[in-house]
Structure formats: C-alpha cells, structure tokens
Amino acid sequence: MKKFLAEIDVMPKKEILDPQGKAVTGSMKNLGLAEIQNVRIGKHVSLEIEAESTEAASEKVDQACKSLLANLIMESYTFKLEEVA
Amino acid sequence: MKKFLAEIDVMPKKEILDPQGKAVTGSMKNLGLAEIQNVRIGKHVSLEIEAESTEAASEKVDQACKSLLANLIMESYTFKLEEVA
C-alpha cells in the first residue's frame, strides 16, 4: 500500500452567486485594496489516503468528493494527488 | 497595469485541532472510505488583482491575507499568482 496526499479545492460554480466572496470584495475597497476584484471563496481540503496506485487513490478521492465533500449542484472540485514516503 | 489571478489556501495550523476535519474523517469510515485519514478543512480563495508587476501583486495579496482572509493566530496561508491576459 502506498500513501498519497490529496489537496482538494471545492469552489462555488461560476453561475452561482457567491455572497461571501461579494462581501469580501467590498471589504477590500475599505482596506485600501481596490485593485482586488472578483473574490470567490470555497473550501480547501487536505487528506491522506492509502491505495495500491495513483489511479486507485484518485478514484477514492473522486468518490469522497462526490459523496461528501462537494455539493455538485452548487460546487465543483479539482484535486491534486502526490505520493508521500 | 497587468492582471493577475491569485489562488489562496487558508488552512488551520497543524497544532490547532480541526473539529470539522475530524468529523469528516469519521464520516469517511461510514461511507466505506476508511483508507482516508487526517482530513483537514480550510478555505480556498480565488481573486483577481491589478498591479504593475508580480512582486507588487504578491505584496497586495499578502496584505489582503494578513488583514482579512486569514486569522494568523489559528490559520496559515499559501498562494500562487498567475498573470492573465
């Protein structure tokens, strides 16, 4: 069994309004950071996974995202897998 | 002025208990994904920024993280900057 580290980003879909991001975009102006625009806020999940291969690990992470970590109606996810010693 | 896209990860520090991550680690077992361990959950922020150079953009993003996006007592952040057309 090999051990992998997965770094997952779960973000609100582009078509979906992101009120938290909108609020933060507004606050940037008050902080003197008006150059910052289009803030969008989602989740970042890191986890460790044991699997025989990168493919098997990738499949398990996909399954975890679909069944628990992301709400696919409103969110989309991307992830990176890295083998650790 | 150039336009940059920043992708920021804000994660709870290693020494800090992450109850949300702990709860999700437990749920993985119930979903038949016991190979998944050590789930930690933080925020992912994407934003656009206008600046003269990568260095200037990086400084602004640092400032935004320190003053608004991350609570440095409990969280640490990393980010990547990419120039967009």
N, CA and C atoms of all chains as a GROMACS GRO file, in nm:
protein
  510
    1MET      N    1   0.084  -0.120   0.000
    1MET     CA    2   0.000   0.000   0.000
    1MET      C    3   0.088   0.125   0.000
    2LYS      N    4   0.055   0.216  -0.088
    2LYS     CA    5   0.126   0.344  -0.090
    2LYS      C    6   0.040   0.450  -0.023
    3LYS      N    7   0.106   0.556   0.020
    3LYS     CA    8   0.034   0.663   0.087
    3LYS      C    9   0.037   0.788  -0.002
    4PHE      N   10  -0.079   0.849  -0.017
    4PHE     CA   11  -0.088   0.969  -0.100
    4PHE      C   12  -0.145   1.084  -0.020
    5LEU      N   13  -0.106   1.204  -0.060
    5LEU     CA   14  -0.164   1.325  -0.003
    5LEU      C   15  -0.249   1.390  -0.112
    6ALA      N   16  -0.375   1.417  -0.080
    6ALA     CA   17  -0.462   1.482  -0.176
    6ALA      C   18  -0.493   1.624  -0.130
    7GLU      N   19  -0.485   1.718  -0.225
    7GLU     CA   20  -0.520   1.858  -0.198
    7GLU      C   21  -0.638   1.892  -0.288
    8ILE      N   22  -0.752   1.915  -0.225
    8ILE     CA   23  -0.877   1.932  -0.299
    8ILE      C   24  -0.929   2.075  -0.285
    9ASP      N   25  -0.969   2.135  -0.395
    9ASP     CA   26  -1.036   2.266  -0.391
    9ASP      C   27  -1.182   2.247  -0.427
   10VAL      N   28  -1.271   2.295  -0.343
   10VAL     CA   29  -1.415   2.290  -0.372
   10VAL      C   30  -1.463   2.434  -0.384
   11MET      N   31  -1.506   2.472  -0.504
   11MET     CA   32  -1.544   2.612  -0.528
   11MET      C   33  -1.689   2.622  -0.575
   12PRO      N   34  -1.756   2.734  -0.539
   12PRO     CA   35  -1.890   2.756  -0.592
   12PRO      C   36  -1.880   2.768  -0.745
   13LYS      N   37  -1.978   2.711  -0.816
   13LYS     CA   38  -1.976   2.719  -0.962
   13LYS      C   39  -1.988   2.863  -1.010
   14LYS      N   40  -1.933   2.890  -1.128
   14LYS     CA   41  -1.928   3.026  -1.182
   14LYS      C   42  -2.066   3.089  -1.193
   15GLU      N   43  -2.166   3.008  -1.230
   15GLU     CA   44  -2.301   3.061  -1.250
   15GLU      C   45  -2.367   3.096  -1.117
   16ILE      N   46  -2.312   3.045  -1.007
   16ILE     CA   47  -2.376   3.060  -0.877
   16ILE      C   48  -2.324   3.187  -0.808
   17LEU      N   49  -2.415   3.263  -0.753
   17LEU     CA   50  -2.377   3.382  -0.676
   17LEU      C   51  -2.297   3.338  -0.554
   18ASP      N   52  -2.192   3.413  -0.520
   18ASP     CA   53  -2.112   3.380  -0.404
   18ASP      C   54  -2.116   3.500  -0.308
   19PRO      N   55  -2.216   3.504  -0.218
   19PRO     CA   56  -2.235   3.623  -0.134
   19PRO      C   57  -2.116   3.650  -0.042
   20GLN      N   58  -2.051   3.543   0.006
   20GLN     CA   59  -1.934   3.562   0.093
   20GLN      C   60  -1.821   3.631   0.015
   21GLY      N   61  -1.800   3.585  -0.107
   21GLY     CA   62  -1.697   3.645  -0.192
   21GLY      C   63  -1.730   3.790  -0.224
   22LYS      N   64  -1.857   3.816  -0.254
   22LYS     CA   65  -1.901   3.953  -0.282
   22LYS      C   66  -1.872   4.044  -0.164
   23ALA      N   67  -1.905   3.997  -0.043
   23ALA     CA   68  -1.882   4.077   0.078
   23ALA      C   69  -1.734   4.106   0.096
   24VAL      N   70  -1.650   4.005   0.070
   24VAL     CA   71  -1.506   4.024   0.087
   24VAL      C   72  -1.453   4.120  -0.019
   25THR      N   73  -1.504   4.110  -0.142
   25THR     CA   74  -1.463   4.205  -0.247
   25THR      C   75  -1.491   4.348  -0.201
   26GLY      N   76  -1.610   4.369  -0.141
   26GLY     CA   77  -1.644   4.501  -0.090
   26GLY      C   78  -1.551   4.547   0.021
   27SER      N   79  -1.517   4.456   0.111
   27SER     CA   80  -1.429   4.492   0.222
   27SER      C   81  -1.289   4.530   0.175
   28MET      N   82  -1.246   4.470   0.063
   28MET     CA   83  -1.112   4.501   0.011
   28MET      C   84  -1.100   4.650  -0.017
   29LYS      N   85  -1.207   4.708  -0.070
   29LYS     CA   86  -1.207   4.851  -0.101
   29LYS      C   87  -1.185   4.933   0.026
   30ASN      N   88  -1.255   4.894   0.132
   30ASN     CA   89  -1.241   4.966   0.259
   30ASN      C   90  -1.101   4.954   0.318
   31LEU      N   91  -1.032   4.847   0.282
   31LEU     CA   92  -0.896   4.826   0.333
   31LEU      C   93  -0.792   4.890   0.243
   32GLY      N   94  -0.837   4.964   0.143
   32GLY     CA   95  -0.741   5.027   0.052
   32GLY      C   96  -0.686   4.930  -0.050
   33LEU      N   97  -0.758   4.821  -0.076
   33LEU     CA   98  -0.711   4.722  -0.174
   33LEU      C   99  -0.812   4.712  -0.288
   34ALA      N  100  -0.845   4.828  -0.347
   34ALA     CA  101  -0.947   4.832  -0.452
   34ALA      C  102  -0.901   4.759  -0.578
   35GLU      N  103  -0.771   4.729  -0.589
   35GLU     CA  104  -0.719   4.654  -0.706
   35GLU      C  105  -0.767   4.511  -0.706
   36ILE      N  106  -0.818   4.466  -0.591
   36ILE     CA  107  -0.862   4.326  -0.580
   36ILE      C  108  -1.010   4.316  -0.616
   37GLN      N  109  -1.040   4.227  -0.711
   37GLN     CA  110  -1.175   4.212  -0.764
   37GLN      C  111  -1.211   4.065  -0.772
   38ASN      N  112  -1.341   4.040  -0.788
   38ASN     CA  113  -1.387   3.903  -0.816
   38ASN      C  114  -1.339   3.799  -0.718
   39VAL      N  115  -1.353   3.829  -0.589
   39VAL     CA  116  -1.314   3.732  -0.487
   39VAL      C  117  -1.418   3.621  -0.483
   40ARG      N  118  -1.373   3.499  -0.487
   40ARG     CA  119  -1.464   3.384  -0.471
   40ARG      C  120  -1.407   3.294  -0.362
   41ILE      N  121  -1.496   3.247  -0.274
   41ILE     CA  122  -1.450   3.172  -0.158
   41ILE      C  123  -1.510   3.032  -0.157
   42GLY      N  124  -1.423   2.934  -0.145
   42GLY     CA  125  -1.466   2.796  -0.136
   42GLY      C  126  -1.391   2.724  -0.026
   43LYS      N  127  -1.384   2.592  -0.036
   43LYS     CA  128  -1.317   2.514   0.066
   43LYS      C  129  -1.189   2.453   0.012
   44HIS      N  130  -1.093   2.436   0.099
   44HIS     CA  131  -0.974   2.359   0.065
   44HIS      C  132  -0.966   2.243   0.161
   45VAL      N  133  -0.954   2.123   0.108
   45VAL     CA  134  -0.949   2.003   0.192
   45VAL      C  135  -0.819   1.930   0.164
   46SER      N  136  -0.745   1.897   0.268
   46SER     CA  137  -0.629   1.810   0.251
   46SER      C  138  -0.656   1.680   0.324
   47LEU      N  139  -0.613   1.569   0.265
   47LEU     CA  140  -0.634   1.440   0.331
   47LEU      C  141  -0.527   1.341   0.288
   48GLU      N  142  -0.511   1.238   0.371
   48GLU     CA  143  -0.418   1.130   0.339
   48GLU      C  144  -0.497   1.008   0.300
   49ILE      N  145  -0.444   0.934   0.204
   49ILE     CA  146  -0.516   0.816   0.157
   49ILE      C  147  -0.419   0.704   0.126
   50GLU      N  148  -0.457   0.582   0.163
   50GLU     CA  149  -0.375   0.465   0.131
   50GLU      C  150  -0.437   0.392   0.014
   51ALA      N  151  -0.355   0.360  -0.085
   51ALA     CA  152  -0.407   0.290  -0.202
   51ALA      C  153  -0.293   0.218  -0.272
   52GLU      N  154  -0.332   0.125  -0.361
   52GLU     CA  155  -0.232   0.046  -0.434
   52GLU      C  156  -0.161   0.131  -0.540
   53SER      N  157  -0.234   0.224  -0.598
   53SER     CA  158  -0.178   0.300  -0.710
   53SER      C  159  -0.239   0.440  -0.712
   54THR      N  160  -0.179   0.525  -0.793
   54THR     CA  161  -0.233   0.661  -0.808
   54THR      C  162  -0.375   0.657  -0.861
   55GLU      N  163  -0.402   0.565  -0.956
   55GLU     CA  164  -0.536   0.556  -1.014
   55GLU      C  165  -0.639   0.519  -0.908
   56ALA      N  166  -0.604   0.420  -0.824
   56ALA     CA  167  -0.696   0.376  -0.720
   56ALA      C  168  -0.721   0.489  -0.620
   57ALA      N  169  -0.614   0.563  -0.585
   57ALA     CA  170  -0.629   0.674  -0.491
   57ALA      C  171  -0.718   0.782  -0.551
   58SER      N  172  -0.695   0.810  -0.679
   58SER     CA  173  -0.771   0.913  -0.748
   58SER      C  174  -0.920   0.879  -0.750
   59GLU      N  175  -0.950   0.751  -0.770
   59GLU     CA  176  -1.088   0.706  -0.772
   59GLU      C  177  -1.155   0.725  -0.635
   60LYS      N  178  -1.080   0.691  -0.529
   60LYS     CA  179  -1.132   0.705  -0.394
   60LYS      C  180  -1.159   0.852  -0.359
   61VAL      N  181  -1.068   0.940  -0.402
   61VAL     CA  182  -1.084   1.082  -0.373
   61VAL      C  183  -1.206   1.136  -0.447
   62ASP      N  184  -1.221   1.093  -0.572
   62ASP     CA  185  -1.339   1.129  -0.651
   62ASP      C  186  -1.466   1.090  -0.578
   63GLN      N  187  -1.468   0.969  -0.527
   63GLN     CA  188  -1.583   0.916  -0.455
   63GLN      C  189  -1.611   0.999  -0.329
   64ALA      N  190  -1.504   1.034  -0.257
   64ALA     CA  191  -1.520   1.115  -0.135
   64ALA      C  192  -1.576   1.253  -0.168
   65CYS      N  193  -1.526   1.312  -0.277
   65CYS     CA  194  -1.574   1.445  -0.317
   65CYS      C  195  -1.721   1.439  -0.353
   66LYS      N  196  -1.757   1.338  -0.433
   66LYS     CA  197  -1.893   1.329  -0.482
   66LYS      C  198  -1.993   1.299  -0.371
   67SER      N  199  -1.951   1.216  -0.274
   67SER     CA  200  -2.050   1.173  -0.175
   67SER      C  201  -2.048   1.258  -0.049
   68LEU      N  202  -1.943   1.338  -0.028
   68LEU     CA  203  -1.937   1.410   0.100
   68LEU      C  204  -1.882   1.552   0.091
   69LEU      N  205  -1.773   1.571   0.018
   69LEU     CA  206  -1.703   1.698   0.030
   69LEU      C  207  -1.764   1.810  -0.054
   70ALA      N  208  -1.819   1.776  -0.170
   70ALA     CA  209  -1.874   1.880  -0.257
   70ALA      C  210  -2.022   1.857  -0.282
   71ASN      N  211  -2.096   1.964  -0.293
   71ASN     CA  212  -2.235   1.959  -0.336
   71ASN      C  213  -2.234   1.990  -0.485
   72LEU      N  214  -2.247   1.887  -0.568
   72LEU     CA  215  -2.223   1.904  -0.711
   72LEU      C  216  -2.327   1.993  -0.780
   73ILE      N  217  -2.436   2.020  -0.713
   73ILE     CA  218  -2.535   2.112  -0.771
   73ILE      C  219  -2.479   2.254  -0.771
   74MET      N  220  -2.412   2.290  -0.663
   74MET     CA  221  -2.363   2.427  -0.649
   74MET      C  222  -2.211   2.442  -0.657
   75GLU      N  223  -2.140   2.330  -0.642
   75GLU     CA  224  -1.994   2.340  -0.633
   75GLU      C  225  -1.926   2.248  -0.732
   76SER      N  226  -1.805   2.284  -0.769
   76SER     CA  227  -1.723   2.194  -0.849
   76SER      C  228  -1.590   2.175  -0.775
   77TYR      N  229  -1.523   2.066  -0.804
   77TYR     CA  230  -1.398   2.038  -0.731
   77TYR      C  231  -1.285   2.000  -0.826
   78THR      N  232  -1.164   2.028  -0.782
   78THR     CA  233  -1.044   1.983  -0.850
   78THR      C  234  -0.950   1.931  -0.742
   79PHE      N  235  -0.864   1.837  -0.778
   79PHE     CA  236  -0.766   1.792  -0.678
   79PHE      C  237  -0.635   1.750  -0.741
   80LYS      N  238  -0.533   1.751  -0.655
   80LYS     CA  239  -0.401   1.703  -0.693
   80LYS      C  240  -0.362   1.593  -0.597
   81LEU      N  241  -0.300   1.488  -0.650
   81LEU     CA  242  -0.252   1.378  -0.567
   81LEU      C  243  -0.101   1.374  -0.572
   82GLU      N  244  -0.041   1.344  -0.458
   82GLU     CA  245   0.104   1.338  -0.451
   82GLU      C  246   0.140   1.219  -0.363
   83GLU      N  247   0.234   1.138  -0.407
   83GLU     CA  248   0.274   1.023  -0.325
   83GLU      C  249   0.368   1.072  -0.215
   84VAL      N  250   0.344   1.023  -0.093
   84VAL     CA  251   0.434   1.060   0.017
   84VAL      C  252   0.508   0.936   0.064
   85ALA      N  253   0.620   0.957   0.128
   85ALA     CA  254   0.707   0.844   0.168
   85ALA      C  255   0.639   0.757   0.274
   86MET      N  256  -0.083   4.846  -1.641
   86MET     CA  257  -0.127   4.756  -1.533
   86MET      C  258  -0.149   4.616  -1.588
   87LYS      N  259  -0.097   4.519  -1.519
   87LYS     CA  260  -0.121   4.380  -1.556
   87LYS      C  261  -0.226   4.321  -1.463
   88LYS      N  262  -0.287   4.213  -1.512
   88LYS     CA  263  -0.389   4.148  -1.432
   88LYS      C  264  -0.339   4.010  -1.387
   89PHE      N  265  -0.357   3.981  -1.261
   89PHE     CA  266  -0.312   3.853  -1.208
   89PHE      C  267  -0.430   3.779  -1.143
   90LEU      N  268  -0.417   3.647  -1.144
   90LEU     CA  269  -0.514   3.563  -1.074
   90LEU      C  270  -0.441   3.501  -0.956
   91ALA      N  271  -0.496   3.519  -0.836
   91ALA     CA  272  -0.434   3.459  -0.717
   91ALA      C  273  -0.521   3.346  -0.665
   92GLU      N  274  -0.457   3.235  -0.633
   92GLU     CA  275  -0.526   3.120  -0.572
   92GLU      C  276  -0.467   3.101  -0.434
   93ILE      N  277  -0.549   3.124  -0.332
   93ILE     CA  278  -0.500   3.126  -0.194
   93ILE      C  279  -0.561   3.010  -0.116
   94ASP      N  280  -0.478   2.939  -0.041
   94ASP     CA  281  -0.527   2.836   0.052
   94ASP      C  282  -0.507   2.886   0.194
   95VAL      N  283  -0.613   2.884   0.273
   95VAL     CA  284  -0.603   2.922   0.414
   95VAL      C  285  -0.638   2.798   0.496
   96MET      N  286  -0.540   2.747   0.570
   96MET     CA  287  -0.562   2.622   0.643
   96MET      C  288  -0.540   2.640   0.793
   97PRO      N  289  -0.615   2.562   0.875
   97PRO     CA  290  -0.588   2.567   1.019
   97PRO      C  291  -0.446   2.519   1.044
   98LYS      N  292  -0.377   2.582   1.139
   98LYS     CA  293  -0.239   2.541   1.168
   98LYS      C  294  -0.235   2.398   1.222
   99LYS      N  295  -0.123   2.331   1.200
   99LYS     CA  296  -0.108   2.190   1.238
   99LYS      C  297  -0.134   2.167   1.386
  100GLU      N  298  -0.092   2.261   1.471
  100GLU     CA  299  -0.105   2.243   1.615
  100GLU      C  300  -0.250   2.260   1.660
  101ILE      N  301  -0.332   2.318   1.572
  101ILE     CA  302  -0.469   2.352   1.610
  101ILE      C  303  -0.562   2.237   1.576
  102LEU      N  304  -0.649   2.203   1.669
  102LEU     CA  305  -0.749   2.100   1.646
  102LEU      C  306  -0.842   2.146   1.534
  103ASP      N  307  -0.881   2.054   1.446
  103ASP     CA  308  -0.971   2.090   1.336
  103ASP      C  309  -1.096   2.002   1.348
  104PRO      N  310  -1.194   2.046   1.426
  104PRO     CA  311  -1.310   1.960   1.454
  104PRO      C  312  -1.389   1.923   1.328
  105GLN      N  313  -1.398   2.015   1.232
  105GLN     CA  314  -1.470   1.986   1.108
  105GLN      C  315  -1.398   1.873   1.032
  106GLY      N  316  -1.265   1.882   1.026
  106GLY     CA  317  -1.187   1.777   0.960
  106GLY      C  318  -1.201   1.644   1.031
  107LYS      N  319  -1.199   1.648   1.164
  107LYS     CA  320  -1.215   1.525   1.245
  107LYS      C  321  -1.349   1.460   1.213
  108ALA      N  322  -1.454   1.540   1.208
  108ALA     CA  323  -1.588   1.488   1.181
  108ALA      C  324  -1.594   1.424   1.043
  109VAL      N  325  -1.530   1.489   0.944
  109VAL     CA  326  -1.532   1.435   0.808
  109VAL      C  327  -1.450   1.306   0.801
  110THR      N  328  -1.336   1.301   0.872
  110THR     CA  329  -1.257   1.178   0.877
  110THR      C  330  -1.344   1.062   0.928
  111GLY      N  331  -1.424   1.090   1.033
  111GLY     CA  332  -1.514   0.987   1.087
  111GLY      C  333  -1.619   0.945   0.986
  112SER      N  334  -1.675   1.040   0.914
  112SER     CA  335  -1.779   1.008   0.814
  112SER      C  336  -1.724   0.924   0.700
  113MET      N  337  -1.596   0.942   0.667
  113MET     CA  338  -1.537   0.864   0.558
  113MET      C  339  -1.550   0.715   0.588
  114LYS      N  340  -1.529   0.678   0.715
  114LYS     CA  341  -1.538   0.538   0.754
  114LYS      C  342  -1.679   0.485   0.726
  115ASN      N  343  -1.780   0.564   0.762
  115ASN     CA  344  -1.919   0.522   0.738
  115ASN      C  345  -1.952   0.510   0.590
  116LEU      N  346  -1.879   0.582   0.506
  116LEU     CA  347  -1.902   0.576   0.362
  116LEU      C  348  -1.821   0.465   0.297
  117GLY      N  349  -1.752   0.385   0.377
  117GLY     CA  350  -1.668   0.280   0.320
  117GLY      C  351  -1.537   0.332   0.264
  118LEU      N  352  -1.493   0.447   0.314
  118LEU     CA  353  -1.366   0.504   0.267
  118LEU      C  354  -1.269   0.516   0.384
  119ALA      N  355  -1.250   0.403   0.454
  119ALA     CA  356  -1.165   0.404   0.574
  119ALA      C  357  -1.018   0.431   0.540
  120GLU      N  358  -0.981   0.420   0.410
  120GLU     CA  359  -0.842   0.448   0.369
  120GLU      C  360  -0.810   0.596   0.380
  121ILE      N  361  -0.913   0.678   0.396
  121ILE     CA  362  -0.891   0.822   0.404
  121ILE      C  363  -0.874   0.865   0.548
  122GLN      N  364  -0.764   0.932   0.576
  122GLN     CA  365  -0.729   0.972   0.711
  122GLN      C  366  -0.687   1.118   0.712
  123ASN      N  367  -0.682   1.174   0.834
  123ASN     CA  368  -0.624   1.307   0.853
  123ASN      C  369  -0.682   1.414   0.762
  124VAL      N  370  -0.814   1.419   0.755
  124VAL     CA  371  -0.879   1.523   0.675
  124VAL      C  372  -0.866   1.656   0.749
  125ARG      N  373  -0.823   1.758   0.678
  125ARG     CA  374  -0.820   1.893   0.735
  125ARG      C  375  -0.891   1.987   0.639
  126ILE      N  376  -0.972   2.076   0.693
  126ILE     CA  377  -1.055   2.160   0.608
  126ILE      C  378  -1.026   2.307   0.632
  127GLY      N  379  -1.000   2.376   0.524
  127GLY     CA  380  -0.974   2.520   0.532
  127GLY      C  381  -1.050   2.590   0.421
  128LYS      N  382  -1.002   2.710   0.387
  128LYS     CA  383  -1.069   2.788   0.283
  128LYS      C  384  -0.982   2.796   0.159
  129HIS      N  385  -1.049   2.805   0.045
  129HIS     CA  386  -0.978   2.836  -0.078
  129HIS      C  387  -1.036   2.966  -0.134
  130VAL      N  388  -0.951   3.062  -0.161
  130VAL     CA  389  -0.996   3.192  -0.211
  130VAL      C  390  -0.931   3.218  -0.346
  131SER      N  391  -1.012   3.253  -0.445
  131SER     CA  392  -0.954   3.297  -0.572
  131SER      C  393  -0.991   3.442  -0.592
  132LEU      N  394  -0.899   3.521  -0.645
  132LEU     CA  395  -0.929   3.663  -0.668
  132LEU      C  396  -0.846   3.716  -0.784
  133GLU      N  397  -0.893   3.827  -0.840
  133GLU     CA  398  -0.821   3.895  -0.947
  133GLU      C  399  -0.760   4.021  -0.891
  134ILE      N  400  -0.642   4.054  -0.938
  134ILE     CA  401  -0.575   4.173  -0.888
  134ILE      C  402  -0.500   4.243  -1.000
  135GLU      N  403  -0.507   4.376  -0.999
  135GLU     CA  404  -0.433   4.453  -1.098
  135GLU      C  405  -0.310   4.512  -1.031
  136ALA      N  406  -0.196   4.497  -1.096
  136ALA     CA  407  -0.072   4.551  -1.038
  136ALA      C  408   0.030   4.570  -1.149
  137GLU      N  409   0.135   4.646  -1.116
  137GLU     CA  410   0.241   4.676  -1.214
  137GLU      C  411   0.327   4.554  -1.241
  138SER      N  412   0.347   4.472  -1.138
  138SER     CA  413   0.440   4.360  -1.151
  138SER      C  414   0.396   4.246  -1.060
  139THR      N  415   0.456   4.130  -1.079
  139THR     CA  416   0.426   4.014  -0.995
  139THR      C  417   0.458   4.046  -0.849
  140GLU      N  418   0.570   4.117  -0.826
  140GLU     CA  419   0.610   4.149  -0.688
  140GLU      C  420   0.504   4.238  -0.621
  141ALA      N  421   0.457   4.339  -0.694
  141ALA     CA  422   0.356   4.429  -0.638
  141ALA      C  423   0.227   4.353  -0.609
  142ALA      N  424   0.188   4.263  -0.701
  142ALA     CA  425   0.067   4.185  -0.681
  142ALA      C  426   0.081   4.096  -0.559
  143SER      N  427   0.196   4.033  -0.548
  143SER     CA  428   0.223   3.942  -0.437
  143SER      C  429   0.214   4.015  -0.303
  144GLU      N  430   0.264   4.138  -0.300
  144GLU     CA  431   0.260   4.217  -0.178
  144GLU      C  432   0.116   4.250  -0.138
  145LYS      N  433   0.035   4.285  -0.239
  145LYS     CA  434  -0.106   4.318  -0.213
  145LYS      C  435  -0.182   4.195  -0.161
  146VAL      N  436  -0.154   4.080  -0.221
  146VAL     CA  437  -0.224   3.958  -0.178
  146VAL      C  438  -0.184   3.924  -0.035
  147ASP      N  439  -0.055   3.939  -0.004
  147ASP     CA  440  -0.006   3.920   0.133
  147ASP      C  441  -0.084   4.007   0.230
  148GLN      N  442  -0.098   4.133   0.191
  148GLN     CA  443  -0.168   4.231   0.275
  148GLN      C  444  -0.315   4.190   0.295
  149ALA      N  445  -0.379   4.145   0.187
  149ALA     CA  446  -0.520   4.103   0.196
  149ALA      C  447  -0.533   3.981   0.288
  150CYS      N  448  -0.440   3.886   0.276
  150CYS     CA  449  -0.445   3.766   0.361
  150CYS      C  450  -0.429   3.805   0.507
  151LYS      N  451  -0.329   3.891   0.533
  151LYS     CA  452  -0.299   3.926   0.672
  151LYS      C  453  -0.410   4.006   0.736
  152SER      N  454  -0.473   4.095   0.658
  152SER     CA  455  -0.569   4.185   0.721
  152SER      C  456  -0.712   4.134   0.714
  153LEU      N  457  -0.741   4.036   0.628
  153LEU     CA  458  -0.881   3.997   0.612
  153LEU      C  459  -0.905   3.848   0.595
  154LEU      N  460  -0.826   3.783   0.510
  154LEU     CA  461  -0.862   3.647   0.471
  154LEU      C  462  -0.822   3.540   0.571
  155ALA      N  463  -0.710   3.561   0.640
  155ALA     CA  464  -0.663   3.458   0.734
  155ALA      C  465  -0.652   3.515   0.874
  156ASN      N  466  -0.684   3.432   0.971
  156ASN     CA  467  -0.661   3.465   1.112
  156ASN      C  468  -0.528   3.401   1.148
  157LEU      N  469  -0.421   3.482   1.153
  157LEU     CA  470  -0.286   3.426   1.165
  157LEU      C  471  -0.260   3.356   1.297
  158ILE      N  472  -0.347   3.376   1.395
  158ILE     CA  473  -0.330   3.304   1.521
  158ILE      C  474  -0.363   3.156   1.501
  159MET      N  475  -0.466   3.129   1.421
  159MET     CA  476  -0.510   2.990   1.406
  159MET      C  477  -0.485   2.934   1.266
  160GLU      N  478  -0.458   3.022   1.169
  160GLU     CA  479  -0.450   2.974   1.031
  160GLU      C  480  -0.319   3.018   0.964
  161SER      N  481  -0.279   2.942   0.866
  161SER     CA  482  -0.167   2.986   0.784
  161SER      C  483  -0.213   2.985   0.638
  162TYR      N  484  -0.144   3.061   0.554
  162TYR     CA  485  -0.189   3.069   0.416
  162TYR      C  486  -0.073   3.051   0.319
  163THR      N  487  -0.107   3.002   0.201
  163THR     CA  488  -0.012   2.996   0.091
  163THR      C  489  -0.088   3.044  -0.032
  164PHE      N  490  -0.016   3.099  -0.130
  164PHE     CA  491  -0.086   3.137  -0.253
  164PHE      C  492   0.004   3.127  -0.374
  165LYS      N  493  -0.063   3.116  -0.489
  165LYS     CA  494   0.005   3.117  -0.617
  165LYS      C  495  -0.050   3.232  -0.701
  166LEU      N  496   0.037   3.298  -0.773
  166LEU     CA  497  -0.005   3.408  -0.861
  166LEU      C  498   0.022   3.368  -1.005
  167GLU      N  499  -0.068   3.408  -1.091
  167GLU     CA  500  -0.054   3.376  -1.232
  167GLU      C  501  -0.101   3.496  -1.312
  168GLU      N  502  -0.023   3.537  -1.411
  168GLU     CA  503  -0.065   3.651  -1.492
  168GLU      C  504  -0.171   3.606  -1.592
  169VAL      N  505  -0.276   3.685  -1.606
  169VAL     CA  506  -0.378   3.652  -1.707
  169VAL      C  507  -0.380   3.758  -1.815
  170ALA      N  508  -0.431   3.722  -1.929
  170ALA     CA  509  -0.427   3.813  -2.044
  170ALA      C  510  -0.511   3.938  -2.019
   0.00000   0.00000   0.00000
